[in-house]
Amino acid sequence: MKKILFLFLAGSFFLSSCEKDWLDVQPQTILTDEQTWNDPKIVVTVLANFYSRIPAHYSLTAGWQAMSEYDEAMWSGFSNDEWRNNIPTYGYERWRLWDYGFIRDIQVAIDGIDGSATLTTDQKTQFLAELRFLRAFDYFEMVKRMGGVPLVSTQLKYDFSGDPSYLQLPRSKESEAYDFIAKEVDSIKNDIGNTGSNTRANKYTALALKCRAMLYAGSLAKYNSQMSTPITLPGGEVGIPASMATGYYTAALEAAQEIITTGGYSLYNTNPNKGENFYEALAKKAGNNEVIWAQDFAQGNLHFFTYDNIARSLREDNLGSSAIAPSLNLVEDFEYLDGSNGALKTRTPDGSDYIYYDNASDIFANKDARLYGTIIYPGTSFRNQMVSIQAGVKVWNSATSSYQTIESDQFGSIYGGTSYPNGDRGLLTGADGPHRTQQDISNTGFYLRKYIDADPGASKRTQLSDMWWVRFRLGEIYLNAAEAAFELGNTQTALQYINLVRERAGFPANSLKALTMEALQHERRVELAFEDHRVWDLKRWRIADKVWNGQNNGYSVVYALYPYRVVRPGDSRNNKYVFEKIIAPRFRSPHNFRLGNYYSSIDQGVLNNNPKIVRNPFH
C-alpha cells in the first residue's frame, strides 16, 4: 500500500509541477478548426471523406443488391436474401433520403475555408466550388426521391434559448430545389478546377449534374401534369407546373451540348469487337475518354462486387458468386441489328416445335452488341473461359414422339451412360446452371458482365476488385441530349445523338430514321442497364406504376431462359440446343409500384421535430 501511495503522490507532484506545460500540449489525434481549414492537404483529406459519403441508391459498394429488385435482374445468391424475389409492393419508405448531416458537414467546411487566414484566394475558390458541387449533388439525390426539401445553405446554429422554431425550415417547392442545383452549377463550374480528372469533380462533372437534373425536372413538369390526377401538394413541394418543362429541357440540352462540344470526351471505341468494346467502355480506366466522373478504388480500398457476382464456374473462392442474375426481360430488350424486335426465337412460327440451334450462342446472333457487353449469356466466355450454361437435356422418346426434360439434382455435374434415358455421356447440366433452387448459381440462365472485374484474383477475398463505379459518362450525356432535343421538337438533333450511341453498339450509321419517346426510353434501357437509371427514369416519365403493375405478366415478373441439349441419336437434331422461356423459378411476387411510391415518405421523426414539414401525397 505504501508503494502504491508513493507512486500516486509522485505522479500527482509531477502533474502539478508541470501543469501549465501539460495543458499546453496539443492533442495528437484531434485537429482544431484552425489546423484543418488552414492546411490545403488536410482540406483535400476532408474532401476525400466527403466524396466517400456521396449518397446513391446503389453502387458497387453500397446497396448493389437492389439491382435484383426490379426487372433488370433477380436474386440468385444466398438464401438469406431470398426476400428480394418476394416484394409484392414497394414500401413507401423505399428510396428515402434526408441527408442533412452531410449537408451540415459540407456547410461547416465551406465556412471554415471561407474564413481561412492562410489559404490562397485560388485555393479557397476551388475548394469552395468543389464543396458547393457536392452539396448540389446531395440535394439532387434528395429531391429526386422526396420532392422539395428544405434548402439549407448556411449553418444552422442553436442558441439554447429553448425555442428551436427559427431553425425549423419548410420544404422548398420541387421546382425551387431543381433551380437551386442549376444555379449552383452555373456559379461554380468555372472555378472548380480539377481539369482532366474523372474521379474528382470538375467543370464537366458539374455540367453533367445539371444536365441530368434539368432533364428530370423537365420530365416531371411534363409527365406529372399529363396524369389523370397529377401528384401535387398545395405549396408546390410536389409537382412542377407544365409551363416550366420547356425551360428545363432547354437547360438540359445546353448543358449536354457544352460537354459534347468543349469537354474533350468521346465514346469509347477502341476494341473492334463491339461487344467487348462496350464492356470496356465502363471497365477500362486508362485512356478512357468516355468517363466523366467515377468512384474509383485502389489497393487498401477495394470491394466485393466481383466476388459476389462472378459466374459460378469462374469463382476463385469457396463462397459467394452469382447473386445478381440478369433477366430474360432485359435480354429481349436488346434489338437485332436489323432493327427488329429483340424477342428470342425459341419456337417455330406455328408453335409446333422448337427451333434448333447448332450452338447455344446462335440464338443471340446479330444482336445489339451492348447485350454481350452487359450480360454473359449461353455460349459466351469471360476471362477467356467458356461459361457453361445448360439447364439439362431434352431426351427424345420415339414411343411417345415427345421429349423428356431431365435436369441435374447437382449443378456442375457431368452425367453419362445410364444416368438418364438414352444417355450419351454428354453434358447434362452446366457448371453454371441455370438451376431452379440452388443458391449462388444463376436462376435465370444469365450472368452479369458489366462491372465484373476481368482481372485474375478479383473474386478472391484476399484480393478483391478495384473496378470503378461510373457516375457520369458521355453515353448518358448523348441520350440526355437526344431526349431533351426530342421534347423540344428538334427531332433531327435528337436522331443525330441517339444514332451515334447505336452505331457504337454495331448498328449501321443513321439506323434510326424516325424517333418516338418509346424508342428513346428503349435506348436508355439497354445502354444504361445496371447503372442506376431504370427506377429514376420510370419515375420521372410517370410510367413506373404501369410497368410494374403487380400483374403476373410483363415487366412485373422476372423471366428466365433455360437452354437444353437435345439427345436424339441418329437424328440431325441430336446435340443441338433448344430453349424454354419460363418465369424464373425462385421469383415469387410480381412487382407493384404504387402512386405513393413516386415520392418517398418522410420519416416520422423528421415530422415530429419540424411541424413545418408537410407529408408527401398518399402517406
ABEGO torsion letter per residue (X at the ends): XAAAAAAAAAAAAAAAAAAAAAAABBBAABBBAAAAAABAAAAAAAAAAAAAABBBABBAABGAAAAAABAABBBABBAAAAAAABBABBBAABGBBBBAAAAAAAAAAAAAAAABAABBAAAAAAAAAAAAAAAAAAAAAAAAAAEBBBBBABBBBBAGAGBAAAABBBBBBAAAAAAAAAAAAAAAAAAAEGBGBAABBBAAAAAAAAAAAAAAAAAAAAAAAABABBBBBAAGABEBBAAAAAAAAAAAAAAAAAAAAAAGBBBBBABABAAAAAAAAAABABGBAABABBBBBBBGBBBAAAAAABBAAABABABEEGABBBBAAAAAABBBAAGBBABBBABBAAGABBBBBABAAAAABGBBAAAAAABBBBGBBBGGBBBBBBAEBBBBBAAAGBBBBBBBABBGBBBBEAABBGBAGBBABBAAOBBAABBGBBAAGBBBABGBBABBGAABAAAEBABBBBABBAAAAAAAAAAAAAAAGBAAAAAAAAAAAAAAAGBBBGABABBBAAAAAAAAAAAABGAGAAAAAAAAAGAAAAABAGBBBEAABBBBBBBBBBBBBGBAABGBBBBBBBBBAABABBBBBBAAAABBBBBAAAAAABAABBBBBGX
